[in-house]
Amino acid sequence: MGAINPKEDYSNIQNLTFDAVIVGGGGSGMRAAYQLAQAGLKVAVLTKVFPTRSHTVAAQGGIGASLGNMQEDNWHYHFYDTVKGSDWLGDQDAIEYMTREAPKVVYELEHMGMPFDRNEDGTIYQRPFGGHSANYGAKAVPRACAAADRTGHALLHTLYQSNVKMGTQFFVEWIALDLIRNNEGDVLGVTAYDQETGNIAVFQAKATLFATGGAGRVYRASTNAYINTGDGLGMAARAGIPLQDMEFWQFHPTGVAGAGVLLTEGCRGEGGILRNKDGEPFMERYAPTLKDLAPRDFVSRSMDQEIKEGRGCGPKGDYILLDMTHLGAETIMKRLPSVFEIGKKFANVDCTKEPIPVVPTIHYQMGGIPTNIHGQVVVPHGVEEGEFTAHYDKDTKQYTYQGTRDYVKPVKGFYAIGECSCVSVHGANRLGTNSLLDLVVFGKAAGEHIIDYVTKHHGDDYAPLPNDVLENTLARIRKLDDSTSGENAQEIADTIRDIVQDHAGVFRTQALLDKGVQEILAMESRVRNIHLKDKSRVFNTARVEALEVENLYEVAKATLISAAARKECRGAHTVVDYELAPDHPTYSYGRRDDEWMKHTLWYSSDNRLEYKPVRFNPLTVEAIEPKPRTF
């Protein structure tokens, strides 16, 4: 007979107060924390894992910035590439802000001690990356500031050390459970769970910042860490915040076949070549200028096409080969040491002597919690009179929309940055190296705005918490504690992953998406009926997994419902039904700017969709007009 666990009454719950609480201790959370700590604010960072184990470590290949250390480059080339990479769903004001700030934040990291690789003249080493070009697509340009193939790893350690020096308070292996909002809709903090003890606490704050990362574990085959379960998105959705552009997910071309482990784009940046079963470097046919260094969505689609047409490798013809043998062992061990190790461990391949089998694998979430360039969470306000429409006229080069709401009203006290947010610099597809850049640019920007908000526009007193502050959290916890039968959390999570993988993969059809919506909605009762067999409190990973399922489920619903509604092809969202030729006179590849150049908003309460305009106008320069994407 097992140990008997006394029923917990959860009566002794702590209430902790801070100027700011940051949920997530990865690259973006720690960059914001550093900014706040420098200003002397009292900051709490809740992190699911030890900060240096955050998923930021997976961004191996570099951080994008137009330093021009290897070839001539400037921020406007970077701006153009990012708008084009986003397939014109990115907000051009945010993209301008990010690409202008890029050199500054990289030099700040360098001065913090980040160990970038160096050129012979002492400048930061930069490698080419997919979609990075000089002179507006004319030729590839090295823009990825790299620390071998461990750039994310170096970033995490640099930021963690900087925060320790500044006295930032970390709550390690704590998991935020629910967002706290009052009747006015203001955000006052979070409830959270300590994995070590099972204790629950209220973290009350003048400003609450989500930096919880993405939700790549909603797919079966993923490059993402196991912690990437969309916790910030789930909390926001349950609290009535819409999720934006969740139909757009990026598939990385080079996940190790059968394992999903990421091989950095730095492989192709250093000169690696994708080959089919005939040994052909096939990307030359699809992207004659940039070849293997076309954007990730384009390369992934091309790889999938090769496999579908019977030119895949292996006994089943189901993968492509990434060939780096011509680079030489010296270059590989200097610039790609982690790739060498991954090849050995996960593919049983020595990449200095033979190619590594790869397949497109889910990698990065384009959508998330909607924000502005200051990291403030923004939501539509007011009643829409009539149906929202957006339209780009290619003859007049004018972007217009018909809508009566304020689409960018800030939620008081609530911020989001990094992969859990949607500012939107990534649009329908992310330009490589912009993930690390996004983290530090908007982490710093949110930090600066929170300092101003807390010190100038927020009094010394904390806003009173609502009487039901713990109601939702305790209801969820007690339901698990009281359960005597029901569904296994891991089995439910795996079923969710199967549905999303099978119905919203690289290539999509309308029928697949519609069926996926039906299947995911039918999971509702099972998700709400999870049984926790082990009721213990100390490091109970089963309890954590059960709580994560609810977040995964929100993400899965948002993804499938949003994707099924978008009747076009754009960026990483390719639907066979709407696909057209690249040289189609009106709708290249099936992208419909005259109807679908708009952001999706999904609401959890009733699974409804709304739309809002793309912020088409940059801050200081002319807009980049939509064109067919050629590479």
Rosetta blueprint (number, residue, H / E / L):
1 M L
2 G L
3 A L
4 I L
5 N L
6 P L
7 K L
8 E L
9 D L
10 Y L
11 S L
12 N L
13 I L
14 Q E
15 N E
16 L E
17 T E
18 F E
19 D E
20 A E
21 V E
22 I E
23 V E
24 G L
25 G L
26 G L
27 G H
28 S H
29 G H
30 M H
31 R H
32 A H
33 A H
34 Y H
35 Q H
36 L H
37 A H
38 Q H
39 A L
40 G L
41 L L
42 K L
43 V E
44 A E
45 V E
46 L E
47 T E
48 K L
49 V L
50 F L
51 P H
52 T H
53 R H
54 S L
55 H H
56 T H
57 V H
58 A H
59 A L
60 Q L
61 G L
62 G L
63 I E
64 G E
65 A L
66 S L
67 L L
68 G L
69 N L
70 M L
71 Q L
72 E L
73 D L
74 N L
75 W H
76 H H
77 Y H
78 H H
79 F H
80 Y H
81 D H
82 T H
83 V H
84 K H
85 G H
86 S L
87 D L
88 W L
89 L L
90 G L
91 D L
92 Q H
93 D H
94 A H
95 I H
96 E H
97 Y H
98 M H
99 T H
100 R H
101 E H
102 A H
103 P H
104 K H
105 V H
106 V H
107 Y H
108 E H
109 L H
110 E H
111 H H
112 M H
113 G L
114 M L
115 P L
116 F L
117 D L
118 R E
119 N L
120 E L
121 D L
122 G L
123 T L
124 I E
125 Y L
126 Q E
127 R E
128 P E
129 F E
130 G E
131 G E
132 H E
133 S E
134 A E
135 N L
136 Y L
137 G L
138 A L
139 K E
140 A E
141 V E
142 P E
143 R E
144 A E
145 C E
146 A L
147 A L
148 A L
149 D L
150 R L
151 T H
152 G H
153 H H
154 A H
155 L H
156 L H
157 H H
158 T H
159 L H
160 Y H
161 Q H
162 S H
163 N H
164 V H
165 K H
166 M H
167 G L
168 T L
169 Q E
170 F E
171 F E
172 V E
173 E L
174 W E
175 I E
176 A E
177 L E
178 D E
179 L E
180 I E
181 R E
182 N L
183 N L
184 E L
185 G L
186 D L
187 V E
188 L E
189 G E
190 V E
191 T E
192 A E
193 Y E
194 D E
195 Q L
196 E L
197 T L
198 G L
199 N L
200 I E
201 A E
202 V E
203 F E
204 Q E
205 A E
206 K E
207 A E
208 T E
209 L E
210 F E
211 A L
212 T L
213 G L
214 G L
215 A L
216 G H
217 R H
218 V H
219 Y L
220 R L
221 A L
222 S E
223 T L
224 N L
225 A L
226 Y L
227 I L
228 N L
229 T L
230 G L
231 D H
232 G H
233 L H
234 G H
235 M H
236 A H
237 A H
238 R H
239 A L
240 G L
241 I L
242 P L
243 L E
244 Q E
245 D L
246 M L
247 E L
248 F L
249 W E
250 Q E
251 F E
252 H E
253 P E
254 T E
255 G E
256 V E
257 A L
258 G L
259 A L
260 G L
261 V L
262 L E
263 L L
264 T L
265 E L
266 G H
267 C H
268 R H
269 G H
270 E L
271 G L
272 G L
273 I E
274 L E
275 R E
276 N L
277 K L
278 D L
279 G L
280 E L
281 P L
282 F L
283 M H
284 E H
285 R H
286 Y H
287 A L
288 P L
289 T L
290 L L
291 K H
292 D H
293 L H
294 A L
295 P L
296 R H
297 D H
298 F H
299 V H
300 S H
301 R H
302 S H
303 M H
304 D H
305 Q H
306 E H
307 I H
308 K H
309 E L
310 G L
311 R L
312 G L
313 C E
314 G L
315 P L
316 K L
317 G L
318 D L
319 Y E
320 I E
321 L E
322 L E
323 D E
324 M L
325 T H
326 H H
327 L H
328 G L
329 A H
330 E H
331 T H
332 I H
333 M H
334 K H
335 R H
336 L L
337 P H
338 S H
339 V H
340 F H
341 E H
342 I H
343 G H
344 K H
345 K H
346 F H
347 A H
348 N L
349 V L
350 D L
351 C L
352 T L
353 K L
354 E L
355 P L
356 I E
357 P E
358 V E
359 V E
360 P E
361 T E
362 I E
363 H E
364 Y E
365 Q E
366 M L
367 G L
368 G E
369 I E
370 P E
371 T E
372 N L
373 I L
374 H L
375 G L
376 Q E
377 V E
378 V E
379 V E
380 P E
381 H E
382 G L
383 V L
384 E L
385 E L
386 G L
387 E L
388 F L
389 T E
390 A E
391 H E
392 Y E
393 D E
394 K L
395 D L
396 T L
397 K L
398 Q E
399 Y E
400 T E
401 Y E
402 Q E
403 G L
404 T L
405 R L
406 D E
407 Y E
408 V E
409 K E
410 P E
411 V E
412 K E
413 G E
414 F E
415 Y E
416 A E
417 I L
418 G H
419 E H
420 C H
421 S E
422 C E
423 V L
424 S L
425 V L
426 H L
427 G L
428 A L
429 N L
430 R L
431 L L
432 G L
433 T L
434 N H
435 S H
436 L H
437 L H
438 D H
439 L H
440 V H
441 V H
442 F H
443 G H
444 K H
445 A H
446 A H
447 G H
448 E H
449 H H
450 I H
451 I H
452 D H
453 Y H
454 V H
455 T H
456 K H
457 H L
458 H L
459 G L
460 D L
461 D L
462 Y L
463 A L
464 P L
465 L L
466 P L
467 N L
468 D L
469 V L
470 L L
471 E H
472 N H
473 T H
474 L H
475 A H
476 R H
477 I H
478 R H
479 K H
480 L H
481 D H
482 D H
483 S L
484 T L
485 S L
486 G L
487 E E
488 N L
489 A H
490 Q H
491 E H
492 I H
493 A H
494 D H
495 T H
496 I H
497 R H
498 D H
499 I H
500 V H
501 Q H
502 D H
503 H H
504 A L
505 G L
506 V L
507 F E
508 R E
509 T L
510 Q H
511 A H
512 L H
513 L H
514 D H
515 K H
516 G H
517 V H
518 Q H
519 E H
520 I H
521 L H
522 A L
523 M L
524 E H
525 S H
526 R H
527 V H
528 R L
529 N L
530 I E
531 H L
532 L L
533 K L
534 D L
535 K L
536 S L
537 R L
538 V L
539 F L
540 N L
541 T H
542 A H
543 R H
544 V H
545 E H
546 A H
547 L H
548 E H
549 V H
550 E H
551 N H
552 L H
553 Y H
554 E H
555 V H
556 A H
557 K H
558 A H
559 T H
560 L H
561 I H
562 S H
563 A H
564 A H
565 A H
566 R L
567 K L
568 E L
569 C L
570 R E
571 G L
572 A L
573 H E
574 T E
575 V E
576 V H
577 D H
578 Y H
579 E L
580 L L
581 A L
582 P L
583 D L
584 H L
585 P L
586 T L
587 Y L
588 S H
589 Y H
590 G H
591 R L
592 R L
593 D H
594 D H
595 E H
596 W H
597 M L
598 K E
599 H E
600 T E
601 L E
602 W E
603 Y E
604 S L
605 S L
606 D L
607 N L
608 R E
609 L E
610 E E
611 Y E
612 K E
613 P E
614 V L
615 R L
616 F L
617 N L
618 P L
619 L L
620 T L
621 V L
622 E L
623 A L
624 I L
625 E L
626 P L
627 K L
628 P L
629 R L
630 T L
631 F L
